[in-house]
Amino acid sequence: MRATRRSHQVESIRLRAITVALFTFLLFAACSFPAAVEAKVYIDITSPSAKKLPIAIYDLQGPAGKEISDIIRDDLTFTGLFMYIDKASYIEPASERFSQQNWKPLGIEAVVKGTTRENNGLMVDIAVYDVFDGRTILTRQYQATRELVRQLAHTISNDIYQSFTGLPGMFRTKIALVAEDDGEKGIYVMDWDGQRVRKLGLKGTLVLAPRWSADGTKIIYSSERSRQWGVYLLDFVKMSEKRIVASKGTNMAGDFFPKGDAVTYSSSKDGTPDIYVMSLKDLASRKLTHTQGIEVSPAVSPDGTHIAFVSDRGGSPQIYLMRTDGSDIRRVTFDGSYNTSPSWSPSGDRIVFSCRRGKNQICLVKPDGTDLLQLTDAGNNEDPSFSPDGRYITFSSDRDRTRGIYIMRANGETQKKISPPGLRAYGPRWSPN
């Protein structure tokens, strides 16, 4: 009976892994290439004084047109870089050709138009216009199956975002998380905006936060099975799951190294928890810390040269930094008596973490310990993780009495819950792509 149940579980993992891979393949295979236009940066996202760009986004004409347009509006306005102008002010009918003179008096700087049709799936034509220059800055045709309409819309958002900023959008990224399911905790994946929540079929009595590899093809996580804590690796390409750490004591997943050939983890197999590095080629481990205190939550810097971790060697849990060989250990946080869960920004210039200020909040700090900034102030907030472009942060919070997943801009603005109502969820981790 146990063997049968295990067989079903493995098959479930494989099927879901295939599904995730297929979703990615189908949409990218179906999209055509954009028309070439002269590169121009309309929004400098590095400028603190950058103003929002007023943009008009029509409801696309045809099947699923309004649904796609609504998703594009939500994507772009959340960034804080675009200001959506309500369609009640548009004087140009959607079916007419773009005319610069219809928009200049309104102060609108960009216009998005398009049509959809069904032809062995969903076909979408998009055009984006620059009002000031009176020119087309993006034309593109998209094709996908009807059930992939949200991914298609996010892809359009990415292309519009890149047309104005010169940088890739993050609207097709995912967030992995842990949620309670039928008395057990399992790993789920959802779109960045909380839609299309789906189980991966990975369960245990206890499961802790997953971590993505840099290429998005693997996840490591901790799980208690048969009364033993192990570190597990899920490979979406090979469609396999395996336990990579199975020693005595409590073993907690840490982070991947940038090349994906090694991981960090903490283990109490020698007594109190210490930090280890493991090669994924031969599963050989080496110990980096050797104190009688607690050292947990190792997070590898984007360039692979340093590891941020939590230690109570100074008397209370604080964020520390060391080189990947265990040398040059130094303390990063000094404000507050309880700082945990460090996670790096993609550029490595900031560390986001959970800081106790009466309740647990989300804080930012530079690796040298300067420029500490508190981002949240409502409820208990934990498990922070940056988006791949470094402009947003996901975290868990109990501010509405049920722990769920939230996102916000990296400066703390526009905090909103994205996990479904009633789903008790925590440990979010933003995918790298």
C-alpha angles and dihedrals in degrees: 000000000000091000091052092049091049091049091053091049093051091048090050090053092050095048093049092047089052090050093053091049093047093051090055094045098046096053097044092045090052099050121093124218121270121250112262115253134172110278113248128161110222096174122039101204091189092063114094089205096052111134125218114268112236107231134181115212116188124208101257113247114244141025114355088357097132092045091053093046092050091053092049091050092049092048096049099041093051089062091066089227098095131056111205113219112212115249091235087082096053112111096180114085113237092238094055126089117263113270120190092211092062092061110034095077090053096058091237113146103189137028130199120201134166152143136229132205138173116243114148085326132346121321119194128187117196132188126182120195134201107221097197095051094032093227141120112254099178135022121170142156122217133192131189141142116277094252090059094060094119093051089047091052091049089051090054089050090052092053094047091047092051092047090060103034103029088231133101118264123232100215095115094053124113137218121222116206146162120249137172115255126177093335094314133086118243140178118254134182125208138171116270090261094052097258128127095029109190137174122239093206093242113133143160140158085268128012126184132205117304123230126210127225115238092257094047095238098109141042130196122199142158124249137172111225126167089358093301128109113225139171113237133195123210115198113197093191097051090035091227142125124205138170110242100177119042106153125133120276126035116323119193126188116241122178145306122254113240094258092051093233097110141026138202126228141162124237137181094202091120095043117277118035117277134178120259137182120214129195111224090208097067101001089239114156134204126194118235104180128047110181133122089238130085117276116181145141101052113193121187119223116243092252092049095236102107141034124213113206144161122255135168093201089118093053100271135046109279138161115261134181131215139165116261091258090058096256132122097034114186136167119250106181125053102154112091132010100255123044121159148151102050120196128178129234112239091253093048094235096114141033121211118203146157112269125187113232100161085305127026113280137175116257137180128213138168116248089252090059097253133121097033111190130183112215105181135043107170123088125330113319125191147148100051122190132175126235114244092259092050094235098106140039132208121204142156124255140175094204092124093046094261120079109243144153121275136180132204141167113273090254091058097258126133100020111187139162116245105172116096119270113267095019109120102215140164143153099062119187123188115227118239093233 
